[in-house]
């Protein structure tokens, strides 16, 4: 594989790009529609979420592209108040500046999603935000966000490319809970993310990549006063991938750790004595193989571990799944996804998850 053709240059919307995700602006114009149902069960009860996302990507030319994502979702379950409606809409603009080996991006999160929840709806929203469920829709609305970013890459030699990126999220205020007619001026803290990574070509068919990502969060405010500060986040990420003719294999590892949070106590902010945000260890694998000229299938596996913290017990998650794909025509591809997950909670009940999705990708 020609390294020059893999200059690793696209900053993903709403976050710093990983080196292996970066390519010269793709000319593949498409829209996708992929509804997914996710169900979780524990001790005879459970809940489910149906997400119906629509996404698209349009290259304007060889240097500029735009993308969008919109979705609706519904969450229901035992003892839960049903929460349903539209989510926020994301728009993205990417500009590849060829002489600088750099990509500039701008993402906008439009507040089309449901907010001003009742207390009962807010509890449902809180439940679906837990990382171990890994839901397609972990929240419905977060207000207006603007996400500028820039990514730069440099080819050291025929085998190695290094990259640096900086991105931010400028967050607007919104009302997460219905205050009965009173306005709640809640403003999440802005974010700044720094990323450095490298890609190394082991041979003509395989690469390995590694990234270090650091995110700093400003304090959340209510009525202009600080009341909560999220600890900084550090992520280590690595992926090995190999092409074997028409087939493909990858294995991805990720470690995520957040610092101690702070909160308003009396008239001043104090830092918690012990970390409340658990460290996360994740391992994912994918083997995608061609059955015939029109049929592909991917086999997935995952292992996730959430360490114990001051307010959460440890959780071990194991999952396996299949991703069939059928080329209906030169422009239309049908896609499916099924995954089964098992979780073991320390000193608690186990949890079981089932994920089923089906949809279409249309090129135009």
C-alpha positions in Angstrom: 0.0 0.0 0.0 1.4 3.4 -1.1 2.2 5.4 2.0 1.9 8.7 0.1 -1.7 7.9 -0.6 -2.3 7.6 3.2 -1.3 11.1 4.3 -3.6 10.7 7.3 -5.4 14.1 7.0 -9.0 14.4 8.1 -10.0 15.7 11.5 -13.2 13.8 12.6 -16.2 15.9 13.6 -16.4 16.6 17.4 -13.1 15.3 18.4 -9.4 14.9 17.6 -8.7 12.5 14.7 -6.8 9.3 15.2 -3.9 8.8 12.8 -5.3 5.8 11.0 -8.7 7.5 10.4 -7.1 10.2 8.3 -7.2 10.2 4.6 -7.2 12.7 1.7 -10.7 13.9 1.1 -12.8 10.9 0.0 -14.9 11.4 -3.2 -17.4 8.7 -2.0 -20.7 10.6 -1.9 -23.4 8.8 0.2 -26.2 8.8 2.7 -26.8 6.0 5.3 -29.9 4.9 7.2 -29.2 2.4 9.9 -31.9 1.9 12.6 -30.7 -0.1 15.6 -32.4 -1.7 18.6 -30.4 -2.2 21.8 -31.8 -4.2 24.7 -30.4 -4.6 28.2 -31.6 -7.1 30.9 -30.7 -7.7 34.5 -32.4 -9.7 37.3 -35.7 -10.1 35.4 -36.1 -6.5 34.2 -34.6 -4.3 31.5 -34.9 -1.5 29.1 -34.5 -0.9 25.4 -33.5 1.9 23.0 -34.5 2.3 19.4 -32.2 4.7 17.4 -33.0 5.8 13.9 -30.0 7.8 12.5 -29.6 9.3 9.1 -26.1 10.4 8.0 -24.5 11.7 4.9 -21.2 12.8 3.4 -20.7 15.0 0.3 -17.3 16.0 -1.2 -17.5 19.5 -2.7 -14.2 19.0 -4.5 -10.8 17.4 -3.8 -10.2 19.7 -0.8 -13.6 20.4 0.8 -16.3 18.1 2.1 -19.4 18.4 4.3 -21.2 15.9 6.4 -24.3 15.6 8.6 -26.0 13.4 11.1 -29.5 13.5 12.5 -31.4 11.0 14.5 -34.6 10.1 16.4 -34.7 7.8 19.4 -37.0 6.2 22.0 -36.1 4.7 25.3 -38.5 2.6 27.4 -38.2 0.0 30.2 -39.3 -1.4 33.5 -39.8 1.4 36.0 -38.7 4.0 33.5 -40.5 7.0 32.0 -40.4 6.7 28.2 -38.1 9.3 26.6 -38.4 9.8 22.9 -37.9 12.5 20.2 -35.3 14.0 18.0 -31.7 14.2 19.0 -29.3 17.1 18.2 -28.2 17.5 14.6 -24.5 17.6 13.7 -23.1 19.4 10.7 -19.4 19.3 9.6 -17.1 21.1 7.2 -13.6 19.8 6.3 -11.0 21.7 4.3 -7.8 20.0 3.2 -5.0 22.5 2.7 -2.6 20.6 0.5 0.6 22.7 0.7 0.5 22.7 4.5 -0.4 18.9 4.9 -3.1 20.1 7.2 -6.9 19.8 7.5 -9.1 22.4 9.0 -12.6 21.5 10.3 -15.6 23.0 11.8 -18.4 21.1 13.5 -21.7 22.5 14.6 -24.1 20.7 17.0 -27.6 22.2 16.4 -29.9 22.0 19.4 -32.8 20.1 17.7 -32.9 17.5 20.4 -35.2 17.2 23.3 -34.3 19.1 26.5 -36.1 20.6 29.5 -36.9 17.1 30.7 -39.1 16.2 33.5 -37.4 14.7 36.6 -38.6 11.3 35.5 -37.3 11.8 32.0 -34.1 13.1 33.4 -33.6 9.8 35.3 -34.1 7.9 32.1 -31.6 10.2 30.4 -29.1 9.6 33.2 -29.4 5.8 32.9 -28.7 5.7 29.1 -25.5 7.9 29.6 -23.6 5.1 31.3 -20.6 4.1 29.2 -20.9 0.3 29.7 -24.3 0.3 27.8 -22.6 1.9 24.8 -25.9 3.0 23.4 -26.2 4.6 19.9 -28.0 7.5 21.5 -26.5 8.3 25.0 -28.2 11.7 25.2 -30.9 13.7 23.4 -29.9 17.3 23.6 -26.8 19.3 24.6 -27.4 22.7 23.3 -25.5 24.6 20.6 -21.8 23.5 20.3 -19.2 24.8 17.8 -16.1 22.6 17.3 -13.2 24.1 15.4 -10.1 22.0 14.8 -6.9 21.6 12.8 -4.8 18.5 12.1 -1.3 18.3 10.7 0.7 15.3 9.5 4.3 14.8 8.4 5.8 11.8 6.5 9.0 10.9 8.3 9.9 8.2 5.8 8.4 5.5 3.5 7.0 3.7 6.6 6.1 6.2 9.2 3.7 9.2 9.4 3.3 11.4 12.5 0.5 13.7 13.3 -0.6 16.5 15.7 -4.0 18.0 16.2 -5.9 20.5 18.3 -9.6 20.9 18.5 -12.1 22.5 20.8 -15.8 22.5 21.7 -17.4 25.9 22.5 -20.6 25.1 24.3 -23.7 27.1 24.6 -26.2 27.0 27.4 -29.5 25.0 27.6 -32.0 23.8 30.1 -31.7 20.1 30.9 -34.6 20.0 33.3 -38.0 21.6 33.1 -38.1 24.1 36.0 -41.9 24.7 35.8 -41.7 28.0 33.9 -38.4 29.2 35.4 -35.4 29.5 33.3 -32.3 27.3 34.1 -29.2 29.0 32.7 -27.0 25.9 32.6 -23.8 26.1 30.5 -21.5 23.1 30.1 -17.7 23.8 30.2 -15.8 24.3 27.0 -13.4 21.6 25.9 -9.9 21.6 24.5 -8.4 18.4 23.0 -4.8 17.8 22.0 -3.8 14.7 20.1 -0.5 13.2 18.9 -0.1 10.0 17.0 1.8 7.9 14.5 1.2 5.3 11.8 3.8 2.7 10.9 3.6 0.5 7.8 4.8 -2.9 8.9 4.7 -4.1 5.3 2.6 -3.6 2.1 -0.6 -5.0 3.7 -0.4 -4.1 7.4 0.0 -1.1 9.7 0.1 -0.2 13.3 -1.0 3.1 14.8 -0.8 4.7 18.3 -2.3 7.9 19.7 -2.3 9.9 22.9 -5.3 12.2 23.4 -5.6 14.7 26.2 -8.8 16.6 26.9 -9.2 19.6 29.3 -12.7 20.6 30.5 -13.7 24.0 31.8 -16.1 24.1 34.7 -19.9 23.8 34.2 -21.9 26.9 35.3 -25.4 27.6 36.5 -26.5 31.2 36.4 -22.9 32.2 35.8 -21.5 30.5 38.8 -19.2 27.4 38.7 -20.8 24.3 40.2 -19.0 21.3 38.7 -15.6 20.6 37.1 -14.8 17.5 35.2 -11.3 16.1 35.6 -9.1 16.1 32.6 -9.2 13.0 30.3 -6.3 11.0 29.0 -6.7 8.3 26.3 -4.2 5.9 24.9 -5.2 4.3 21.7 -3.6 1.7 19.4 -4.7 -0.3 16.3 -3.2 -3.1 14.2 -4.8 -3.7 10.8 -4.0 -6.1 8.0 -5.4 -6.6 4.5 -5.5 -10.1 3.1 -6.7 -9.9 -0.5 -10.4 -9.0 -0.2 -10.4 -9.7 3.6 -9.5 -7.4 6.4 -8.5 -7.8 10.1 -8.1 -5.3 12.8 -7.6 -5.3 16.6 -8.0 -2.1 18.6 -7.0 -1.3 22.2 -8.0 1.8 24.2 -7.4 3.0 27.7 -9.3 5.9 29.1 -8.7 7.7 32.4 -10.2 10.8 33.9 -8.8 12.9 36.8 -10.6 13.8 40.0 -13.8 15.9 39.5 -14.5 19.1 41.5 -17.8 20.4 42.8 -19.3 23.4 44.6 -19.3 23.0 48.4 -20.5 26.1 50.2 -19.1 29.0 48.4 -16.0 27.4 46.9 -15.1 24.5 44.5 -13.5 21.5 46.1 -11.8 18.4 44.5 -13.2 15.0 45.4 -11.0 12.9 47.7 -11.2 9.8 45.4 -11.8 9.5 41.7 -15.5 9.0 40.9 -15.0 8.4 37.1 -13.8 4.8 36.5 -10.8 3.9 34.3 -11.8 2.0 31.2 -9.9 -0.7 29.3 -11.3 -1.7 25.9 -10.3 -4.3 23.3 -12.1 -4.7 19.9 -11.5 -7.0 17.0 -13.0 -7.2 13.5 -12.5 -9.8 10.7 -14.3 -8.8 7.5 -14.3 -11.4 4.7 -15.8 -11.6 1.2 -18.2 -14.5 0.6 -18.7 -13.7 -3.0 -18.7 -10.6 -5.3 -21.8 -9.2 -3.6 -21.7 -10.6 -0.1 -19.5 -9.7 2.8 -19.6 -10.6 6.5 -17.8 -9.1 9.5 -17.2 -11.0 12.7 -16.7 -8.8 15.8 -15.5 -9.3 19.3 -15.0 -7.0 22.3 -13.8 -7.0 25.8 -14.4 -4.0 28.1 -13.4 -3.5 31.7 -14.6 -0.6 33.9 -12.5 -0.4 37.0 -13.9 0.3 40.5 -14.2 3.9 41.6 -15.5 5.8 44.6 -19.1 5.6 43.4 -19.1 2.7 40.8 -18.3 -0.9 41.2 -16.2 -2.7 38.6 -17.9 -4.2 35.4 -16.5 -6.7 32.9 -18.2 -6.8 29.5 -17.7 -9.5 26.8 -19.4 -9.3 23.4 -19.5 -11.0 20.0 -21.4 -10.2 16.8 -21.8 -10.3 13.0 -22.1 -7.6 10.4 -23.5 -8.9 7.1 -23.3 -6.7 4.0 -24.9 -7.3 0.6 -24.3 -5.1 -2.6 -27.8 -4.8 -4.0 -26.6 -2.5 -6.9 -23.6 -0.4 -7.8 -25.2 2.4 -5.7 -27.0 0.5 -3.0 -25.6 -1.6 -0.2 -27.7 -3.4 2.5 -26.1 -3.7 5.9 -26.9 -5.5 9.1 -25.6 -5.9 12.6 -26.3 -8.3 15.5 -24.4 -8.4 18.7 -24.7 -10.2 22.0 -23.1 -8.9 25.2 -22.6 -10.3 28.7 -21.6 -8.2 31.7 -20.4 -9.3 35.1 -20.8 -6.7 37.9 -18.7 -7.1 41.0 -20.8 -8.2 44.0 -23.9 -7.8 41.9 -26.2 -9.2 39.2 -25.0 -9.9 35.7 -26.3 -8.0 32.7 -27.1 -9.1 29.2 -27.3 -7.0 26.1 -28.7 -7.6 22.6 -28.1 -5.3 19.7 -29.9 -5.7 16.3 -29.6 -3.2 13.4 -30.3 -3.1 9.7 -30.1 -0.4 7.1 -28.8 0.9 3.8 -26.0 2.9 2.3 -26.8 4.8 -0.9 -24.1 6.3 -3.1 -25.1 9.1 -5.5 
